[in-house]
Amino acid sequence: MNAKDAVAARINEVCKEKGITVNELANLSGISPSTIYSMLNTKSKNPGVVSIQKICDGAEITIRYFFDSPLFENLEQEIK
């Protein structure tokens, strides 16, 4: 798994943990649903750390908690 796919999977996990939809997460985070959806599909190849921080703020989790997931272990090397 690459980092972008891990971020997308983690966003979905956070929504499931919190019992909210992606649209609700967007509203809580103060970012547009299209921004989050672009992070979840192939449109966004490099999800920005500021957007991830806003998602964490909206979900009331720390950025450390967001990245403290097995999803981020053994990521594919990005430099080829």
C-alpha atoms as an extended CHARMM CRD file, in Angstrom:
* protein
*
        80  EXT
         1         1  MET       CA              0.0000000000        0.0000000000        0.0000000000  PROA      1               0.0000000000
         2         2  ASN       CA              1.2510000000        3.4960000000       -0.7490000000  PROA      2               0.0000000000
         3         3  ALA       CA              0.8990000000        6.5130000000        1.5500000000  PROA      3               0.0000000000
         4         4  LYS       CA             -2.0110000000        8.0580000000       -0.3770000000  PROA      4               0.0000000000
         5         5  ASP       CA             -4.0310000000        4.8270000000       -0.1790000000  PROA      5               0.0000000000
         6         6  ALA       CA             -3.2280000000        4.5130000000        3.5300000000  PROA      6               0.0000000000
         7         7  VAL       CA             -4.4750000000        8.0740000000        4.1790000000  PROA      7               0.0000000000
         8         8  ALA       CA             -7.6970000000        7.3400000000        2.2640000000  PROA      8               0.0000000000
         9         9  ALA       CA             -8.2600000000        4.1050000000        4.1840000000  PROA      9               0.0000000000
        10        10  ARG       CA             -7.5630000000        5.8690000000        7.4830000000  PROA      10              0.0000000000
        11        11  ILE       CA            -10.0940000000        8.6240000000        6.7130000000  PROA      11              0.0000000000
        12        12  ASN       CA            -12.7000000000        5.9290000000        6.1090000000  PROA      12              0.0000000000
        13        13  GLU       CA            -11.7180000000        4.1970000000        9.3740000000  PROA      13              0.0000000000
        14        14  VAL       CA            -12.0250000000        7.4480000000       11.3240000000  PROA      14              0.0000000000
        15        15  CYS       CA            -15.4870000000        8.0630000000        9.8820000000  PROA      15              0.0000000000
        16        16  LYS       CA            -16.5210000000        4.5540000000       10.8770000000  PROA      16              0.0000000000
        17        17  GLU       CA            -15.0380000000        4.9440000000       14.3850000000  PROA      17              0.0000000000
        18        18  LYS       CA            -16.8650000000        8.2370000000       14.8950000000  PROA      18              0.0000000000
        19        19  GLY       CA            -20.1070000000        7.0280000000       13.2870000000  PROA      19              0.0000000000
        20        20  ILE       CA            -20.1280000000        9.8610000000       10.7610000000  PROA      20              0.0000000000
        21        21  THR       CA            -20.2490000000       10.1650000000        6.9990000000  PROA      21              0.0000000000
        22        22  VAL       CA            -17.5800000000       11.7420000000        4.8330000000  PROA      22              0.0000000000
        23        23  ASN       CA            -19.8740000000       14.7400000000        4.3120000000  PROA      23              0.0000000000
        24        24  GLU       CA            -20.3050000000       15.1430000000        8.0780000000  PROA      24              0.0000000000
        25        25  LEU       CA            -16.5430000000       14.9260000000        8.5360000000  PROA      25              0.0000000000
        26        26  ALA       CA            -16.0940000000       17.6300000000        5.9120000000  PROA      26              0.0000000000
        27        27  ASN       CA            -18.5670000000       19.9130000000        7.6850000000  PROA      27              0.0000000000
        28        28  LEU       CA            -16.9090000000       19.3210000000       11.0630000000  PROA      28              0.0000000000
        29        29  SER       CA            -13.4870000000       19.9500000000        9.5110000000  PROA      29              0.0000000000
        30        30  GLY       CA            -14.3860000000       23.1330000000        7.6890000000  PROA      30              0.0000000000
        31        31  ILE       CA            -13.2970000000       21.7650000000        4.3310000000  PROA      31              0.0000000000
        32        32  SER       CA            -15.3880000000       20.9230000000        1.3150000000  PROA      32              0.0000000000
        33        33  PRO       CA            -16.6760000000       17.3960000000        0.8070000000  PROA      33              0.0000000000
        34        34  SER       CA            -15.0470000000       17.4480000000       -2.6380000000  PROA      34              0.0000000000
        35        35  THR       CA            -11.6430000000       17.9390000000       -0.9900000000  PROA      35              0.0000000000
        36        36  ILE       CA            -12.1090000000       14.8450000000        1.1480000000  PROA      36              0.0000000000
        37        37  TYR       CA            -13.5650000000       12.8340000000       -1.7290000000  PROA      37              0.0000000000
        38        38  SER       CA            -10.5580000000       13.7810000000       -3.8760000000  PROA      38              0.0000000000
        39        39  MET       CA             -8.3440000000       12.4110000000       -1.0970000000  PROA      39              0.0000000000
        40        40  LEU       CA            -10.3690000000        9.1880000000       -1.1440000000  PROA      40              0.0000000000
        41        41  ASN       CA            -10.0660000000        8.6110000000       -4.8910000000  PROA      41              0.0000000000
        42        42  THR       CA             -7.3900000000        9.0650000000       -7.5250000000  PROA      42              0.0000000000
        43        43  LYS       CA             -7.8130000000       12.8290000000       -7.9940000000  PROA      43              0.0000000000
        44        44  SER       CA             -5.4960000000       13.7290000000       -5.1210000000  PROA      44              0.0000000000
        45        45  LYS       CA             -2.1600000000       11.9730000000       -5.3580000000  PROA      45              0.0000000000
        46        46  ASN       CA             -0.6580000000       13.9460000000       -2.4720000000  PROA      46              0.0000000000
        47        47  PRO       CA             -3.0630000000       14.6950000000        0.4020000000  PROA      47              0.0000000000
        48        48  GLY       CA             -1.7690000000       17.7730000000        2.1700000000  PROA      48              0.0000000000
        49        49  VAL       CA             -0.8250000000       17.7520000000        5.8280000000  PROA      49              0.0000000000
        50        50  VAL       CA             -2.9310000000       20.8760000000        6.4720000000  PROA      50              0.0000000000
        51        51  SER       CA             -6.0200000000       19.0980000000        5.1330000000  PROA      51              0.0000000000
        52        52  ILE       CA             -5.2130000000       16.0370000000        7.2340000000  PROA      52              0.0000000000
        53        53  GLN       CA             -4.8300000000       18.2730000000       10.3100000000  PROA      53              0.0000000000
        54        54  LYS       CA             -8.2190000000       19.8600000000        9.6210000000  PROA      54              0.0000000000
        55        55  ILE       CA             -9.7570000000       16.3950000000        9.3050000000  PROA      55              0.0000000000
        56        56  CYS       CA             -8.1920000000       15.4560000000       12.6340000000  PROA      56              0.0000000000
        57        57  ASP       CA             -9.4980000000       18.6480000000       14.2400000000  PROA      57              0.0000000000
        58        58  GLY       CA            -13.0050000000       17.9820000000       12.9200000000  PROA      58              0.0000000000
        59        59  ALA       CA            -12.9200000000       14.3800000000       14.1200000000  PROA      59              0.0000000000
        60        60  GLU       CA            -11.5030000000       15.5250000000       17.4650000000  PROA      60              0.0000000000
        61        61  ILE       CA             -8.4260000000       13.3200000000       17.1940000000  PROA      61              0.0000000000
        62        62  THR       CA             -4.7600000000       14.1640000000       17.1700000000  PROA      62              0.0000000000
        63        63  ILE       CA             -2.6540000000       13.8820000000       14.0590000000  PROA      63              0.0000000000
        64        64  ARG       CA             -0.5170000000       11.4060000000       16.0160000000  PROA      64              0.0000000000
        65        65  TYR       CA             -3.6110000000        9.2180000000       16.5430000000  PROA      65              0.0000000000
        66        66  PHE       CA             -4.4540000000        9.4960000000       12.8350000000  PROA      66              0.0000000000
        67        67  PHE       CA             -1.0620000000        8.1500000000       11.7910000000  PROA      67              0.0000000000
        68        68  ASP       CA             -0.8050000000        5.6500000000       14.6680000000  PROA      68              0.0000000000
        69        69  SER       CA             -2.3590000000        2.8750000000       12.5930000000  PROA      69              0.0000000000
        70        70  PRO       CA             -1.0630000000       -0.3640000000       11.1220000000  PROA      70              0.0000000000
        71        71  LEU       CA             -2.0320000000        1.0810000000        7.7280000000  PROA      71              0.0000000000
        72        72  PHE       CA              1.1130000000        3.2060000000        7.8360000000  PROA      72              0.0000000000
        73        73  GLU       CA              3.4530000000        0.3070000000        8.5300000000  PROA      73              0.0000000000
        74        74  ASN       CA              5.3280000000       -1.2010000000        5.5990000000  PROA      74              0.0000000000
        75        75  LEU       CA              4.2990000000        1.4330000000        3.0490000000  PROA      75              0.0000000000
        76        76  GLU       CA              5.6140000000        1.0990000000       -0.4780000000  PROA      76              0.0000000000
        77        77  GLN       CA              8.6430000000        3.2080000000       -1.2180000000  PROA      77              0.0000000000
        78        78  GLU       CA              7.5750000000        6.3700000000       -3.0500000000  PROA      78              0.0000000000
        79        79  ILE       CA             10.9220000000        7.0310000000       -4.7410000000  PROA      79              0.0000000000
        80        80  LYS       CA             11.5600000000        4.6530000000       -7.6020000000  PROA      80              0.0000000000
